[in-house]
Amino acid sequence: MVEQKNPIIGTDAQKNLYKLYSTYVSKSKADFFKSLGLGVIQGKREGIYITMLEGTRKNKPPLNLIDCRTSGGVFNLGHRHPAIIKALKDGINAGLDIGDHHLISEQRALLAKKLADLLPEGISKTQFSVGGGEAIDLAIKLARYTTKRKKVISAKSGYHGVTGLALGATSARFRDAFSWNPPEYKHIEFGNIESLKKEIDEDTSCVILEIIPATGGILIAPPDYFTQVRELCDEKGVIFIADEVQSGLGRTGEMWGIYGGIYENEKIVPDIMVLAKGMSAGMYPLATTCYKPFLDKVFEKDPFIHISTTGGSELGCYVTRKMLDFISQPQYLNNIMTMGNQMGKGLRKLKEKYSSLVVDVRGRGLMWGVEFVNDRYGIGYTLQMIQNGIWADYCGNRENTIKLMPPLIVKENEMTEIMTRLEKAISNLPPPIE
Ligand SMILES: Cc1ncc(COP(=O)(O)O)c(C=O)c1O
């Protein structure tokens, strides 16, 4: 039987699609991938796989890549999970659309209640956004309103998005070109409590930190770091914002990185928790700013002061609620723990075997960083991974480190295949020059 041509995906030859993208979206991005010999136009995707439309221009890697990037956790449930497709269809068939954001929303209320049940105790309020940056913006606004202070402290290598207030907290690489360096934003060394002690004071509104900085290089803070951050914030009356955009929703093997996901015995409750990426279930964009009720005063005064027309769409809320139902099943976290152990063990073995190339392996659950001897191996290994059927890349602010975040529903035989491909890729790397 001849396979029917897909009427939407892969409608033209790869070179024509590159041209189209180059002319109307971004020439430099198209040129970047071309210069690496990569044809990475995403075609069909299903489960843990992404199929690229036509392979590479030069040496044709396998078309089916296992997605170990997952766009930083967007595809926690893999691509197009049947339960999520069903939720989207059910929502449409039941009569949902985006909804009028000024009206009372049943779907927002039900999702917010579900979140309150899952979040660490005390975090019970939710506001909705389209993406992570917007949700971080609101977190900073809540902190500033409540404390009546301006100063914002974040990590130098952190990433919190590129919208206005969030961009100030993101690393210099993303700010400087836009001359966006507001003096009230201060940047510290992640994981170094002395660095925070020097900066935090009675003018500080909030400290915002990723729990495992991803763009910064999958960094694991020393034990007690977050306990001390919490204590310092309490001491100075500062709001602690946990950015769980990548580390939340089970990624670490616990539901929340800050609440037992990094160190089992450290269950810290921040004042605000920001969730995005995986909240979309890979299907419908949605992000949330979840917070303790004492931060709600600004909305008590004026419920119309912070608006997002399409943030918290009723359809998206329904899809996200179904995603949360799925991840609330005990086997979900159990699988992440088991698969995470398998991945961690495998990566440590690779470090031993290729000790002249790999200097560190670190992570939790299914969020791992593999650090190479120098930056060139970051791009070099990325290319090798693609050649060997793995889609993953290096960390934007630490280019010697590869970030591995497979779907959280990955199965044992699939993990074995991932590890085989990762080893094949590493075995093709040249030794470092003495
Ligand atoms: C930790 C973290 N916070 C916030 C964001 C911003 O999310 P978005 O791209 O949806 O605005 C990102 C995006 O990569 C992120 O990784």
The ligand as a Tripos MOL2 file, in Angstrom:
@<TRIPOS>MOLECULE
LIG
   16    16     1     0     0
SMALL
NO_CHARGES

@<TRIPOS>ATOM
      1 C1         14.0540   27.7650   33.7470 C.3       1 LIG1
      2 C2         13.2620   28.5550   32.7630 C.ar      1 LIG1
      3 N1         12.4820   29.5600   33.1900 N.ar      1 LIG1
      4 C3         11.7410   30.2900   32.3360 C.ar      1 LIG1
      5 C4         11.7660   30.0500   30.9830 C.ar      1 LIG1
      6 C5         10.9550   30.8840   30.0510 C.3       1 LIG1
      7 O1          9.9230   30.1480   29.4910 O.3       1 LIG1
      8 P1          9.2820   30.5740   28.0770 P.3       1 LIG1
      9 O2         10.2870   30.2690   27.0100 O.co2     1 LIG1
     10 O3          8.0420   29.7340   27.9990 O.co2     1 LIG1
     11 O4          8.9740   32.0360   28.1790 O.co2     1 LIG1
     12 C6         12.5680   29.0130   30.4920 C.ar      1 LIG1
     13 C7         12.6190   28.7250   29.0510 C.2       1 LIG1
     14 O5         13.4720   28.0480   28.5440 O.2       1 LIG1
     15 C8         13.3350   28.2540   31.3920 C.ar      1 LIG1
     16 O6         14.1260   27.2620   30.9880 O.3       1 LIG1
@<TRIPOS>BOND
     1     1     2 1
     2     2     3 ar
     3     2    15 ar
     4     3     4 ar
     5     4     5 ar
     6     5     6 1
     7     5    12 ar
     8     6     7 1
     9     7     8 1
    10     8     9 2
    11     8    10 1
    12     8    11 1
    13    12    13 1
    14    12    15 ar
    15    13    14 2
    16    15    16 1
@<TRIPOS>SUBSTRUCTURE
     1 LIG1         1 GROUP 0 **** ****
